[in-house]
């Protein structure tokens, strides 16, 4: 278990000014979790994750790993504790003059040559590049380099893996493959994984729980499903919009696109399926039950933490009272309804 309590870390920009990179942050990450920490550039997330293994020593606060207070450890004790906390980075940090085998073997100590070779081959098989042990980093793709970095981070059999923007330098397809690898490692090894990212897509794909940071503080936290389906803070809402096609509606409205033209008497609304069964025929049922024409403008279904979350932008046409009844029907079904344009007002 990782327990951070009231962590403060400041940097001095000049003699008279300090920047609070992490400002009184408390966070608990349970064993076996895949926990995301998301924020825009400068939010403090990378500094916070480096406080976990004390690559950045907090100015104040408590850092406990499995009940051990890291802040009070002596240098040799801290070195030993760090061997059980693996870390991977955006730029891989591989040594270009060493082979894959030599890169992965670098953290291994007090082992014979044959034991090291056997351990490295086991790790390379685990990350699905068993044929690359004699290759050099320059001969590898970005995804293969990150797999080498992951294998090296696992060399000392850590219980925790810290991922600092580990997929930011990769293309979308490779990112998906690396995230799947991390999920597999979490399942096979029982790893606790902490993912630092500015991409909501990454959090949505791999994490079970997450915290959103802004200006050094945690502004929202909880299950990824709840954060994604019902974001509270404006910063979180901005992140969610980056991965939802439904956010395009604002641009279409602003550009006065004919796609979103609403005639007098019509209502355009966004329906967000929070806990509803997205396979239920909600549109067709409401159309029949309330004698309305319901035109679908946009629709989107996402998989978040293994659960389907969906949304639809529709235009209701029909009697005003029946439109109100249809909207209430959706609300009763635990669907969030956002009216984007109510042309009945001016009809």
C-alpha positions in Angstrom: 0.0 0.0 0.0 1.2 3.5 -0.8 0.1 6.2 1.7 0.9 9.8 1.0 -0.1 12.3 3.7 0.1 16.1 3.4 2.9 16.0 0.9 4.4 19.4 0.1 7.2 20.0 -2.4 8.3 23.4 -3.5 10.9 24.7 -6.0 12.6 28.1 -5.7 12.3 30.0 -9.0 14.4 32.8 -7.5 15.2 34.3 -4.1 11.8 35.8 -3.6 9.5 33.2 -5.3 8.7 29.6 -4.6 6.6 27.3 -6.8 4.4 24.8 -4.9 4.7 21.8 -7.3 2.8 19.6 -4.8 0.6 21.4 -2.3 -0.7 19.4 0.7 -1.6 16.2 -1.2 -2.8 13.1 0.6 -3.4 9.9 -1.4 -3.8 6.2 -0.6 -3.2 3.6 -3.3 -4.1 0.0 -2.4 -2.1 -3.1 -3.3 -2.8 -4.4 -6.8 -4.5 -1.1 -7.9 -3.8 0.5 -11.3 -4.1 4.1 -10.2 -4.0 7.1 -12.6 -2.8 10.6 -11.7 -3.8 12.9 -14.5 -3.2 16.6 -15.0 -2.2 19.2 -17.6 1.5 20.1 -17.9 2.7 21.8 -14.8 0.0 20.3 -12.6 2.5 18.6 -10.3 1.8 15.0 -11.1 5.3 14.0 -12.1 6.7 15.6 -9.0 4.2 13.8 -6.9 5.1 10.4 -8.3 8.8 11.0 -7.7 7.9 11.7 -4.1 6.8 8.1 -3.8 10.3 6.7 -4.2 11.9 9.9 -2.9 13.6 10.8 -6.2 12.1 14.1 -5.1 12.2 14.5 -1.3 9.1 16.3 0.0 9.6 19.4 2.1 7.1 18.0 4.5 4.6 15.2 4.9 4.7 11.4 5.1 5.5 8.7 2.5 4.7 5.2 3.6 5.2 2.1 1.5 3.6 -1.0 3.1 3.6 0.8 6.4 7.3 1.8 6.3 8.0 5.5 6.6 10.3 6.3 3.7 11.2 9.7 4.9 13.1 8.3 7.9 15.1 5.7 6.1 18.9 5.9 6.1 20.6 6.0 2.7 21.3 2.2 2.5 17.8 1.4 3.7 16.3 3.8 1.2 18.4 2.2 -1.6 17.1 -1.2 -0.7 13.5 0.0 -0.5 13.8 1.6 -3.9 14.8 -1.7 -5.6 11.2 -2.8 -4.9 9.8 0.3 -6.7 10.3 0.1 -10.5 9.9 3.1 -12.7 9.6 3.8 -16.4 9.7 7.0 -18.3 8.6 8.7 -21.5 12.0 8.6 -23.1 12.9 5.0 -22.1 16.4 6.0 -20.6 18.2 3.1 -22.2 21.9 3.0 -22.6 22.6 3.2 -26.3 26.0 1.4 -26.2 24.6 -1.7 -24.4 22.5 -4.5 -25.8 19.0 -5.2 -24.6 20.3 -8.0 -22.4 22.9 -5.6 -20.8 20.3 -2.9 -20.3 17.9 -5.2 -18.5 20.7 -6.8 -16.5 22.0 -3.4 -15.3 20.0 -3.4 -11.9 20.8 -7.0 -11.1 23.5 -7.5 -8.4 24.9 -10.4 -6.5 24.0 -13.0 -9.2 26.2 -15.2 -11.4 26.5 -14.6 -15.1 24.3 -17.5 -15.9 21.7 -16.4 -13.3 21.6 -12.9 -14.8 21.2 -14.3 -18.3 18.4 -16.6 -17.3 16.6 -13.8 -15.4 16.9 -11.4 -18.3 15.5 -14.0 -20.7 12.6 -14.6 -18.4 11.8 -10.9 -18.3 12.1 -10.4 -22.1 9.7 -13.3 -22.5 7.3 -11.6 -20.0 7.3 -8.4 -22.0 7.1 -10.3 -25.3 10.4 -9.5 -26.9 12.4 -12.7 -26.3 14.3 -12.5 -29.6 15.8 -9.0 -28.9 18.4 -9.7 -26.3 21.4 -9.0 -28.6 19.9 -6.0 -30.3 20.9 -2.4 -29.5 18.3 0.3 -28.6 18.9 2.0 -32.0 17.6 -1.1 -33.7 14.3 -1.1 -31.8 11.0 0.6 -32.4 9.6 2.9 -29.7 7.3 0.2 -28.4 10.1 -2.3 -28.2 12.3 0.2 -26.3 9.5 0.7 -23.8 9.2 -3.0 -23.3 12.9 -3.2 -22.6 12.5 -0.4 -20.1 9.6 -2.2 -18.4 11.7 -5.4 -18.3 14.6 -3.5 -16.6 12.1 -1.9 -14.1 11.0 -5.4 -13.2 14.5 -6.9 -12.8 14.4 -6.8 -8.9 10.8 -8.1 -8.7 9.3 -4.9 -7.4 5.8 -4.7 -6.0 5.2 -1.2 -7.3 5.7 0.1 -10.9 5.6 3.9 -11.4 4.9 5.0 -15.0 5.7 8.6 -15.7 4.1 9.6 -19.0 5.3 6.2 -20.3 3.2 6.2 -23.5 3.5 9.9 -24.4 6.2 9.3 -27.0 4.3 6.4 -28.7 1.8 6.2 -31.5 -1.8 5.3 -30.6 -1.5 1.6 -31.7 1.7 1.1 -29.8 0.3 2.9 -26.8 -2.6 0.4 -26.7 -0.2 -2.5 -26.8 1.9 -1.1 -23.9 -1.2 -0.4 -21.8 -2.4 -4.0 -22.4 1.0 -5.2 -21.4 0.8 -3.2 -18.1 -2.7 -4.7 -17.5 -1.3 -8.2 -18.0 1.6 -7.6 -15.7 -0.8 -6.2 -13.0 -2.8 -9.4 -13.3 0.1 -11.9 -13.5 2.4 -10.3 -11.0 0.0 -8.5 -8.7 1.8 -5.3 -9.4 0.6 -2.0 -8.0 0.9 0.4 -10.9 0.8 4.2 -10.7 0.2 5.9 -14.1 1.1 9.5 -14.5 -0.4 11.0 -17.7 -2.0 14.0 -19.3 -4.1 11.8 -21.5 -7.6 10.8 -20.3 -7.6 8.0 -22.9 -4.8 6.3 -21.0 -6.7 6.6 -17.7 -9.9 5.4 -19.3 -8.2 2.3 -20.8 -6.1 1.0 -18.0 -6.9 2.6 -14.6 -9.4 1.5 -12.0 -9.1 4.6 -9.8 -7.7 8.0 -10.5 -6.9 11.5 -9.1 -7.0 14.7 -11.1 -4.3 17.3 -10.3 -4.2 21.0 -10.9 -1.8 23.6 -9.6 -0.2 21.1 -7.2 -3.5 20.0 -5.6 -5.8 17.0 -6.1 -9.1 18.5 -7.3 -11.0 15.2 -7.9 -10.5 11.5 -7.2 -12.4 8.3 -7.2 -13.3 5.3 -9.4 -12.5 6.0 -13.1 -16.0 5.2 -14.1 -17.5 7.9 -11.8 -14.9 10.5 -12.8 -15.5 9.8 -16.5 -19.3 9.6 -16.3 -19.9 12.4 -13.8 -16.9 14.8 -13.7 -17.4 17.6 -11.1 -14.5 20.0 -11.5 -14.1 22.1 -14.7 -10.6 20.7 -15.3 -11.8 17.2 -15.1 -14.7 18.0 -17.5 -12.1 19.3 -20.0 -10.2 16.0 -19.8 -13.3 14.0 -20.3 -14.2 16.1 -23.4 -10.9 15.1 -25.0 -12.0 11.5 -25.4 -15.7 11.9 -26.1 -17.1 12.5 -29.6 -20.1 14.2 -27.9 -17.9 17.2 -27.1 -17.9 18.0 -30.8 -21.4 19.3 -30.5 -20.2 22.5 -28.9 -18.0 23.2 -31.9 -20.9 22.4 -34.3 -23.2 24.8 -32.5 -20.6 27.5 -32.4 -19.9 27.1 -36.1 -23.7 27.1 -36.8 -23.4 23.9 -38.7 -26.6 22.8 -40.5 -26.2 19.4 -38.8 -27.3 21.0 -35.5 -30.0 23.4 -36.8 -33.0 23.4 -34.5 -36.3 24.5 -35.9 -39.0 26.3 -33.9 -40.6 24.0 -31.4 -37.7 21.5 -31.3 -35.4 20.7 -28.5 -31.8 19.5 -28.8 -30.4 17.7 -25.8 -27.4 15.6 -24.8 -28.2 12.3 -23.1 -25.4 10.9 -20.9 -25.9 7.2 -19.9 -24.3 7.2 -16.5 -25.5 3.9 -15.0 -28.1 2.8 -17.5 -27.9 -0.2 -19.7 -26.7 1.3 -23.0 -28.1 -1.7 -24.9 -31.7 -0.7 -23.8 -33.7 0.8 -26.8 -34.2 4.1 -25.0 -34.5 6.2 -28.1 -37.0 4.1 -30.0 -39.1 3.5 -26.9 -39.4 7.2 -26.1 -40.3 7.9 -29.7 -43.2 5.5 -29.6 -44.3 6.1 -26.0 -44.5 9.9 -26.4 -45.3 10.1 -30.1 -42.2 12.1 -30.9 -39.7 12.2 -33.7 -36.2 11.8 -32.2 -33.3 12.5 -34.5 -29.9 11.3 -33.4 -27.2 13.9 -34.2 -24.2 12.3 -32.5 -23.7 9.1 -30.5 -20.8 7.7 -28.7 -20.2 4.6 -26.5 -16.9 4.3 -24.5 -15.5 1.4 -22.5 -14.4 2.8 -19.1 -12.9 0.5 -16.5 -14.5 -2.4 -18.3 -18.0 -0.8 -18.3 -19.9 0.7 -21.2 -20.6 4.5 -20.9 -22.6 6.1 -23.6 -24.1 9.3 -24.8 -26.3 10.7 -27.5 -27.2 14.1 -28.9 -30.7 14.2 -30.1 -33.3 16.6 -31.4 -36.9 16.2 -30.2 -39.8 17.1 -32.5 -43.4 17.1 -31.3 -45.8 18.6 -28.8 -44.0 20.6 -26.1 -45.7 18.6 -23.2 -44.7 15.3 -24.8 -41.1 16.5 -25.1 -41.1 17.3 -21.4 -42.4 13.9 -20.6 -39.7 12.2 -22.7 -37.0 14.2 -20.9 -38.4 13.2 -17.5 -38.5 9.6 -18.7 -34.8 9.7 -19.4 -34.1 11.4 -16.0 -36.1 8.6 -14.3 -33.9 6.1 -16.1 -30.9 7.7 -14.4 -29.8 9.4 -17.6 -28.3 12.9 -17.4 -30.1 15.3 -19.7 -28.4 18.5 -20.8 -30.7 20.7 -22.9 -28.4 22.4 -25.5 -31.0 24.4 -27.5 -34.7 24.8 -26.6 -36.4 26.4 -29.6 -39.8 26.2 -27.9 -39.0 29.3 -26.0 -39.0 31.4 -29.2 -41.6 29.3 -31.0 
